[in-house]
Amino acid sequence: MPNLPTHTTELGKELYTFPSIDNVDAVLTPSAIDFLLELNDHFESERQQLLKERAERQLEFDQNILPDFLPETENVRTGDWMITPVPKDLRDRRVEITGPVERKMIINALNSGAKTFMADFEDSNTPNWENIIQGQINLMDAIRGTISHEAGGKKYQLNENPATLIVRARGWHMSEKHFLVNGKPMSGSLFDFGLYFFHNAQELIQKGTGVYLYLPKTESYKEARLWNKVFDFAENYLNVPQGTIRATVLI
């Protein structure tokens, strides 16, 4: 990535920095940045601790100490519990496709006839700064029904009744090196989730759907629990109903 002009601002005790590119101000608005900084303040230290625990478990695996069921989670395995009912537009996932958050790809995927489309900020997306920022813009436009793309003399736009949208943020182990808080890269997970949720939660609720996420590469119940803490915090921050966020977890 070529050297780009850098935006640096001090907010309270925190200094945040990111490259200035076209349309970045549409995504990194002052209020969205406030939310990102709150997520970083509340959850980054726990994320770092969980990544250390990953490394410790790997050392055990290298010594042929195999994983087993944990005593502290026995009540989950033996208890009688159930989740909140699945939203209607997530109940049929017999045909689900995925692809990067590229503009034409999003349009074609939502128009494909599949039941759900998982827009991917992780494996299928090259995480350069332009792709990350433009991906957020593409999703904002798709949710509002205004997304379009012209190429080769053809115009692409959404049909009626597009697929249900699911978004995959990057895993806990990945960082967003272009967005620095006090000189340190922010969590890619919190960055992707934070911007998507902040800009789109209210719009999705008004459309009768919700913030549907796919969480990759979760390696322990503690990592899943951290996501739950993030969701609770985010829903309270924007004052949206509990359960607005629903997640599918890859283990």
C-alpha positions as CSV (number, residue, x, y, z in Angstrom):
1,M,0.0,0.0,0.0
2,P,1.5,3.4,-0.9
3,N,2.2,6.0,1.7
4,L,-1.0,7.9,2.4
5,P,-1.8,11.1,4.3
6,T,-2.6,10.3,7.9
7,H,-5.4,11.6,10.0
8,T,-4.3,11.9,13.7
9,T,-6.6,13.2,16.5
10,E,-6.4,13.3,20.2
11,L,-9.6,12.6,22.0
12,G,-9.3,12.9,25.8
13,K,-6.4,10.7,26.8
14,E,-6.4,8.7,23.5
15,L,-4.6,9.4,20.3
16,Y,-6.0,7.7,17.2
17,T,-4.5,7.6,13.7
18,F,-5.7,6.2,10.4
19,P,-4.8,6.8,6.7
20,S,-6.9,9.4,4.8
21,I,-8.4,8.0,1.7
22,D,-11.5,8.7,-0.4
23,N,-14.8,8.2,1.4
24,V,-13.1,7.4,4.8
25,D,-15.0,10.2,6.4
26,A,-18.3,8.6,5.5
27,V,-17.3,5.6,7.6
28,L,-15.0,7.0,10.3
29,T,-17.4,9.7,11.5
30,P,-16.7,11.3,14.8
31,S,-19.5,9.4,16.5
32,A,-18.4,6.1,14.9
33,I,-14.8,6.7,16.1
34,D,-16.1,7.4,19.6
35,F,-17.8,4.0,19.6
36,L,-14.7,2.2,18.3
37,L,-12.6,3.8,21.1
38,E,-15.2,2.6,23.7
39,L,-15.0,-0.9,22.3
40,N,-11.2,-0.8,22.4
41,D,-11.2,0.6,26.0
42,H,-13.6,-2.0,27.3
43,F,-12.4,-5.2,25.5
44,E,-8.9,-5.0,24.1
45,S,-7.1,-6.1,27.3
46,E,-9.3,-9.1,27.6
47,R,-8.7,-10.0,24.0
48,Q,-5.0,-9.8,24.6
49,Q,-5.3,-12.1,27.6
50,L,-7.3,-14.7,25.5
51,L,-4.7,-14.6,22.8
52,K,-2.0,-15.4,25.4
53,E,-4.2,-18.3,26.6
54,R,-4.3,-19.6,23.0
55,A,-0.5,-19.7,22.9
56,E,-0.4,-21.5,26.2
57,R,-2.9,-24.1,25.0
58,Q,-0.8,-24.6,21.8
59,L,2.2,-25.4,24.0
60,E,0.2,-28.1,25.8
61,F,-0.9,-29.6,22.5
62,D,2.7,-29.6,21.3
63,Q,3.4,-31.7,24.5
64,N,0.6,-34.2,23.5
65,I,-1.7,-32.8,26.3
66,L,-5.0,-33.2,24.5
67,P,-8.1,-31.0,25.1
68,D,-11.0,-32.4,27.2
69,F,-14.3,-31.1,28.5
70,L,-13.8,-28.5,31.1
71,P,-15.3,-28.9,34.6
72,E,-16.4,-25.2,34.7
73,T,-18.6,-25.7,31.7
74,E,-20.3,-28.9,32.8
75,N,-23.5,-27.0,33.6
76,V,-23.8,-26.0,30.0
77,R,-23.5,-29.6,28.8
78,T,-25.9,-31.0,31.4
79,G,-28.3,-28.1,32.0
80,D,-31.8,-27.6,30.5
81,W,-31.6,-24.4,28.5
82,M,-32.6,-22.9,25.2
83,I,-31.8,-19.8,23.1
84,T,-34.2,-17.0,22.1
85,P,-36.2,-18.1,19.1
86,V,-34.3,-17.7,15.8
87,P,-35.5,-14.7,13.7
88,K,-37.8,-15.7,10.8
89,D,-35.4,-14.5,8.1
90,L,-32.6,-16.7,9.6
91,R,-34.6,-20.0,9.9
92,D,-34.0,-21.2,6.4
93,R,-30.3,-21.4,5.6
94,R,-30.4,-24.4,3.2
95,V,-28.6,-22.4,0.5
96,E,-26.0,-20.0,1.9
97,I,-23.2,-18.4,-0.1
98,T,-20.3,-16.3,0.8
99,G,-17.9,-13.8,-0.8
100,P,-15.9,-10.7,-0.1
101,V,-17.3,-7.3,0.6
102,E,-16.7,-6.1,-3.0
103,R,-19.5,-4.0,-4.5
104,K,-20.4,-6.1,-7.5
105,M,-20.0,-9.3,-5.5
106,I,-22.4,-8.1,-2.9
107,I,-25.1,-7.2,-5.5
108,N,-24.8,-10.5,-7.3
109,A,-24.8,-12.5,-4.1
110,L,-27.9,-10.8,-2.7
111,N,-29.6,-11.3,-6.0
112,S,-28.5,-14.9,-6.4
113,G,-31.6,-16.6,-5.1
114,A,-29.7,-18.0,-2.1
115,K,-31.5,-17.8,1.3
116,T,-28.5,-16.0,3.0
117,F,-25.4,-14.3,1.9
118,M,-22.4,-14.0,4.2
119,A,-20.4,-10.9,3.4
120,D,-16.8,-11.7,4.5
121,F,-14.2,-9.3,5.9
122,E,-12.0,-12.2,6.7
123,D,-10.5,-15.0,4.5
124,S,-12.0,-13.9,1.2
125,N,-11.2,-10.3,1.6
126,T,-7.8,-8.8,1.1
127,P,-7.6,-6.5,4.2
128,N,-6.0,-3.5,2.7
129,W,-7.3,-0.2,4.0
130,E,-9.3,0.6,0.8
131,N,-11.0,-2.7,0.8
132,I,-12.0,-2.5,4.5
133,I,-13.4,1.0,4.2
134,Q,-15.1,0.5,0.9
135,G,-16.5,-2.8,2.2
136,Q,-18.3,-0.9,5.0
137,I,-19.7,1.6,2.5
138,N,-20.9,-1.2,0.2
139,L,-22.8,-2.8,3.1
140,M,-24.3,0.5,4.2
141,D,-25.5,1.0,0.6
142,A,-26.8,-2.5,0.3
143,I,-28.8,-2.3,3.5
144,R,-30.4,0.9,2.4
145,G,-31.2,-0.5,-1.1
146,T,-29.1,2.1,-2.9
147,I,-26.1,0.0,-3.9
148,S,-25.3,-0.1,-7.7
149,H,-22.4,-0.8,-9.9
150,E,-21.6,-0.2,-13.5
151,A,-19.1,-2.2,-15.5
152,G,-18.8,-3.3,-19.2
153,G,-21.8,-1.3,-20.2
154,K,-24.0,-3.1,-17.6
155,K,-25.6,-1.7,-14.5
156,Y,-25.9,-3.9,-11.4
157,Q,-28.5,-3.2,-8.7
158,L,-30.5,-5.0,-6.1
159,N,-33.6,-7.0,-7.1
160,E,-36.6,-7.2,-4.8
161,N,-36.4,-9.7,-1.9
162,P,-32.6,-10.1,-1.7
163,A,-31.0,-12.8,0.4
164,T,-30.7,-12.3,4.1
165,L,-27.4,-10.6,4.9
166,I,-24.9,-12.0,7.4
167,V,-21.5,-10.3,8.0
168,R,-18.3,-12.1,9.0
169,A,-15.9,-9.9,11.0
170,R,-12.3,-10.9,11.3
171,G,-11.2,-13.3,14.0
172,W,-9.9,-12.3,17.4
173,H,-6.3,-13.0,16.3
174,M,-6.4,-10.3,13.6
175,S,-5.6,-6.6,14.0
176,E,-6.5,-3.6,12.0
177,K,-3.0,-2.1,11.5
178,H,-4.3,1.0,9.8
179,F,-6.3,2.2,12.8
180,L,-4.0,2.9,15.7
181,V,-5.1,3.7,19.2
182,N,-2.3,5.2,21.2
183,G,0.1,3.7,18.7
184,K,-1.3,0.2,18.8
185,P,-3.4,-1.5,16.1
186,M,-7.0,-2.0,17.0
187,S,-8.6,-5.4,17.0
188,G,-9.8,-6.3,13.5
189,S,-12.8,-8.0,15.0
190,L,-13.9,-5.0,17.0
191,F,-13.2,-2.6,14.1
192,D,-15.3,-4.6,11.6
193,F,-18.1,-5.3,14.0
194,G,-18.1,-1.8,15.5
195,L,-18.5,0.1,12.2
196,Y,-21.0,-2.4,10.8
197,F,-23.2,-2.3,13.9
198,F,-22.9,1.4,14.5
199,H,-23.9,2.4,11.0
200,N,-26.5,-0.2,10.3
201,A,-28.3,-1.5,13.4
202,Q,-31.1,1.1,13.4
203,E,-31.7,0.7,9.7
204,L,-31.8,-3.1,9.9
205,I,-34.3,-2.9,12.8
206,Q,-36.5,-0.6,10.8
207,K,-36.5,-3.1,8.0
208,G,-37.7,-5.9,10.4
209,T,-34.4,-7.8,10.4
210,G,-31.3,-7.6,12.7
211,V,-27.6,-7.5,12.9
212,Y,-26.6,-11.0,11.9
213,L,-23.0,-12.0,12.3
214,Y,-20.7,-15.0,11.6
215,L,-17.8,-15.3,14.0
216,P,-14.8,-17.2,12.7
217,K,-12.1,-19.2,14.4
218,T,-13.4,-19.1,18.0
219,E,-11.1,-21.3,20.2
220,S,-12.7,-21.3,23.6
221,Y,-15.9,-20.6,25.5
222,K,-14.1,-17.6,26.9
223,E,-13.7,-16.1,23.4
224,A,-17.4,-16.7,22.7
225,R,-18.2,-15.1,26.1
226,L,-16.1,-12.0,25.1
227,W,-18.2,-11.7,22.0
228,N,-21.3,-11.8,24.1
229,K,-20.0,-9.0,26.3
230,V,-19.3,-7.0,23.2
231,F,-22.8,-7.5,21.9
232,D,-24.4,-6.6,25.2
233,F,-22.3,-3.4,25.4
234,A,-23.1,-2.4,21.8
235,E,-26.8,-2.9,22.1
236,N,-26.9,-0.8,25.3
237,Y,-24.7,1.8,23.7
238,L,-27.1,2.4,20.8
239,N,-30.2,1.6,23.0
240,V,-31.5,-1.1,20.7
241,P,-33.4,-4.2,21.9
242,Q,-31.4,-7.1,23.4
243,G,-31.1,-9.8,20.8
244,T,-30.8,-7.4,17.9
245,I,-27.5,-9.1,17.3
246,R,-27.5,-12.8,16.4
247,A,-24.4,-14.8,15.7
248,T,-23.3,-18.0,14.1
249,V,-20.0,-19.3,15.6
250,L,-17.4,-21.3,13.9
251,I,-15.3,-23.4,16.3
